[in-house]
Amino acid sequence: MKRFVALYLAIDATTSTLAKVAALKRYLADAPARDAAWAVYLLAGGTPRRAVPTSELRALACEAAALPAWLFEAGYAATGDLAEAIAYVLPDPEDKLDEPLADWMEQRILPLRALDAAARREAVLAAWRGLSADERFMFIKLVGGGFRVGVSKLLVQRALAEWSGSDAAGVAQRMMGYTQIDTPPTTARFQALLSDDMSGTRGGQPYPFFLAHALPGEPADSLGARSDWLAEWKYDGIRAQVVKRDGQVWIWSRGEELVTERFPEVETAASTWPDGTVVDGELLAWLPGETEPAPFALLQKRIGRTKLSKGILAEAPVCLLAYDLLESEGEDRRQESMHARRARLERLGIATSPLLDAADWAGLAAARTQSRERRVEGLMLKHRDSAYGIGRTGNAWWKWKVAPLSVDAVLIYAQAGHGRRANLYTDYSFAVWNRAPRDAAEAEAALDSTGGELTLVPFAKAYSGLTDEEIKGVDRVIRKTTVEKFGPVRRVRPSMVFELGFEGIQASTRHKSGIAVRFPRMLRIRGDKPLHEADTLDSLRALMETGTNGAEVADD
Amino acid sequence: MPDLVTRRPQGLYCELGDFYIDPWLPVERAVITHAHADHCRPGHGAYLAHRDGLGLMRARLGDEAALEGLAYGETRRIGDVSLSLHPAGHVLGSAQVRIEHSGEVWVVAGDYFVSGAGDCNTTCAPFEPVRCNVFVTESTFGLPIYRWAPQTEVLREMRAWWADCATQGKHALLMGYSLGKAQRLVAGLATPDAPGPVLVHGAVARLNAAYREAGVALPDVDTVTPETNFKSLRGALVIAPPAVQGSRWAKAMGPHSDAFASGWMRLRGARRRRSVDRGFVFSDHADWPGLLSAISATAAQRVIVTHGDEGALVRYLTELGLRAEAFATEYGDETHGVEAAA
């Protein structure tokens, strides 16, 4: 494992893409294939199931380091990373175990799940004693199910391609599905990644997904003639690729997990397609007879169920709305133009995402304003001559989303972030007033009393949208205005108003406010807005009824 | 017996001697533990500190300030107490303040660093535990996740990184706080077997001069000036304050790798936020084992904790059976690792 840890540290220590690829290539050149198979699996996003519950890891760490649990937790809150916290508090290691990565994974780490707690305790403590300090960190990451590293799948593919002399697109395609959970990598599967012979990789093998960029500004400014572009609604479901070959159907999620069993109705529908057909589209919950898909919440409810009962299948039926055709008659069609692929897709006779026919950009912009009523996120614009690329490359696909719903909300709690944002207050809870305060004085008085009639009602948490500089500023205010600390959470005396954006809003019985918002994030800090002018529960309810902002969100 | 030191709005106050220790608001008489800005503020009527730190304080406070120096161990009668200063091992002239009255002894440690095996610091006197009834301790790194490797080992890692930069035809920029940290780095890295020349930022050079004046034998190093020609140098190591990161000043070095030396670099999150190529865990504050060993060596039965993760340390000491409490102070920068110099 030493070689893999050295690779991890080399990648972690640099921000340079070139240096990361170079480190990967050095590793591939040195490591035995069965180790490299695991390294590629782990670095490309494969996550073995958690082998030891984190509660057990914490308890063992306290035992090994002779610390009270509360003190360990305080250290964990400061690091924002469990593996780091444990690795730092353990007594100095003996550093005497030196076994290949594949042995660690297959003989020591994966079997931990099946052991009883006592045997697992012995195994974990033995590993902690025997590994070096850096290896311990890695070991905890691997058994705790939280291994992530600062390298993208694309970079891993690039390194593999450069090192083996094969074509990067081929590597990318052969790597689809390589990192599936519960499918440990083997030497044979690793070597198949490098083989330019594609025949062995058919079966249910999907193609890499092509991703869109968010469109900056208006299409008229940057995209040229409307006639060069195909416009579709941007659906709010789950992106999926459905493969039909050899009489069998495979459904792949965007995360490259096989999800066929989760969507039996889609599997049944696709089983009638001709063999050698691969379709890219959106899985949507759609009730029979409706003209619009159901809200995302219904799909979410369905995904949340581990067992698909008749009841949930009837309550939340799922269909595939197709928008691209990657393979037909067993031929890879990705290099054909978008409109040619589209024509083939339509001949297939399946439910297909309709094209919008507005003749000019102004017409499309007008159609886009109906997005919320149609329960879509906006429009997709795809160049009619574009090929189906790999990942987020090129300028052929754009998402032109509608401006989010927004309210001005008050920051009331903060929690330190994780990873890069550890030890910095980055995760915030926001509230609105239960009614509009009469004036600043009344708002201030409400902050000082508890149980008064005027009060702030928490309704959303958000942690994205601010720049690093802004976060530092907010962090400072939070530390200065802290009223109370509970573990990693601080309650502050409210002083900051934020414009909060979100994609959807729904009534909810699970939230104190009676309202749940989707994808909340911070649009900006409203330094200009006094507390008493923040929004109210009524402003949220009004958004829920109309689905639109009273006033259009300012772009500035 | 009343408490010898209490917290007032201006700072920590000794009523029987009518003086403050490291006050944050202007007062008549201030005893200063060391010359860092958060402990040695301008505007006091009179300053008393260890004599080695006077040069550093003078540079910060200007010619007008009334400064007076004591040697370590020298006793001074002030009002009803006798006061003496003892080495804290933090920076040049850093001192613990010992206050005695009728057999009761209080020690206010200020910032301190406890040397262990493998720590070798020639730039200031090492921490000496002082037995006392009440010990007022810092807690900048008051959590068990903070444990330092021996500084000689970290210096070896720094040298390996620097040598690696030199092989790649790059310079190395090592950032650390210019008072105290930078001198530890200069003393530890500007050795005869170094992989290349060592240069320092002007701010570091000024403080180096103050160190030399106080008798610290720092190696001779060049200062970076607008005329410095980095193209003619091979594998230089530049020691500079953190503020140069990303500046035009740093760009003038040409191709280089950058690193940051601080106790906060223990945390990967802080390291990545810094977005430097390397983060070295190198502090002039006590780590968790250092804090506990210092506290235990004082044999104090009562401990008052200041700035840092005081909550955790107070609770831990209480569970060990000591009487522990916290003073809220305005030392240090609680924005962990973001701008902190520790």
Interface residues (C-beta under 8 A of the other chain):
Chain A: D12 A13 T14 T15 A65 L67 P68 W70 L71 F72 A74 G75 A78 T79 G80 D81 E84 A85 Y88 V89 G417 H418 G419 R420 R421 A422 N423 L424 D468 K472 D475 R476 R479 K485
Chain B: L143 P144 I145 Y146 R147 R266 L267 R268 G269 A270 R272 R273 S275 D277 R278 D309 G311 A312 R315 Y316 E319 E334 T335 H336 G337 V338
